[in-house]
Amino acid sequence: MIVKKDIFYRALLVVLFFIPTVFSSVEVTIALCVLLSSLLLFDLKFKFSNTFFNAVIPLVLILLIAGTGTFFFTHEPYDILKDFVYLVKPILMIVLGYYLIGKIADKEFIFKVIIYIAVVFAIYHIYRVTKYLSGFQFGITKIRSVGGKANYIELLALVFLHLKNRSRYYTLPAKYITIFKLILYVSFVFYFSRTMLFTFFILYFAINGYTKLTRKGVVYITAIIVALGILFASLQTMDLDRSSLGFEGFLYKIKNAPSEILTTKIDREDHSDLWDHWRGYEANRAFEQLGDTKHGLGYVFGKGLGSLVDLGFYAPLNRDKIRYIPVLHNGLAYIMFKAGFLGMFIYLLFLAYLYLQAYQQPLSDHVTFFNNAISGMGLYFFFTTLIITGIYNQGDTVTIALGAFIYLKHVHQKKALEL
């Protein structure tokens, strides 16, 4: 009976990682999360750690603030429900990641399930891209349209496969590691994703303890900043073609990354200017509308669940032009629009709490590893919050791993203290 239960929980964890990536629908994801969360109603003896509560409570508070703000504005029920789903999703995923790995006997299963699922996704991704390229066509935008823009399970897997032997808390034959790396390398390249590229290095350096403000950490951080400075300075001197379908187009996107977020004044009639600075434009529109609230209370508490950002014109975002949007690319602007500066401040505290785990007392190598991993995820979410709504991104599954790692940190911390 115990073996059957273990297999059952393993299968649920596989499904939890698999479904959000296959179905690009937050509604499907939340339905799955709610269904799986019902297991907790039949397992009231299961206990959660202090670290778990400290990580989840800020996200709950943001949801409550946004929910309270809803009563002061008139919004459509569907839009309210949609925002509720977006804000509750990371909470449920952390809960389920924590709970499911707690019920599985083999704790290293979390690494294996991520790696094996990632390889499956990578093979399928390569197949789709290769099929497109076999028609003697090439275009980065089209490749990303055919194969997908990113896969964060593959990102995690690639980071885990690059762990040093002393930090590799899972067993896998060396030849498998080599083969899996090669498959994931090819798939990784075909995503042409700036976000995946930068967050890979963030997670890799963090897990190895290089993002802490120690002597060694400062050296690595300085080296990274200098390298990025040289990269962007070099790109600024290049006359890159925005419309290029090849690698030049990808370099242009990297070159444009800072201004894409920071530039707010654009010519809406000039589509190249509009899309190059879209993130900054929509965030600025959100800030302006918070100021239009009575006594400026929108700045403090946001406009609540169901609030929509008025773009000021009908933007060609799909076949039917859209003027009012519920979700922004910039996560900080998104949180502030829904829950105000108060919500954004709580979110930053949440990220800081995750990051500071790396500074906790090193009770054992295992505890240090998971502290560093959780810290890295805090940095990962900070970076992705600036460009793809961070922890609220509909396809993000890193929150599942975050929940699992918080549990594993608790287990190994408890073992170390008992010695």
Secondary structure, DSSP 8 states (H G I E B T S, - for coil): -HHHHHHHHHHHHHHHHHHHHHS--HHHHHHHHHHHHGGGGG-TT----HHHHHHHHHHHHHHHHHHHHGGGS---HHHHHHHHHHHHHHHHHHHHHHHHHHH-S-TTHHHHHHHHHHHHHHHHHHHHHHHHHTTT---HHHHHHHH-S--HHHHHHHHHHTS-GGG--S---HHHHHHHHHHHHHHHHHH--HHHHHHHHHHHHHHTTTTSSSHHHHHHHHHHHHHHHHHHHHHHTS---TT-SSHHHHHHHHHHHHHHHH-----TT-HHHHHHTHHHHHHHHHHHHHHTSGGGHHHHH-S-TT--EEEEEEE-SSSS-EEEES--SSHHHHHHHHHHHHHHHHHHHHHHHHHGGGGS---SHHHHHHHHHHHHHHHHHHHHHHHH-GGG-TT--HHHHHHHHHHHHHHHHHHHHH-
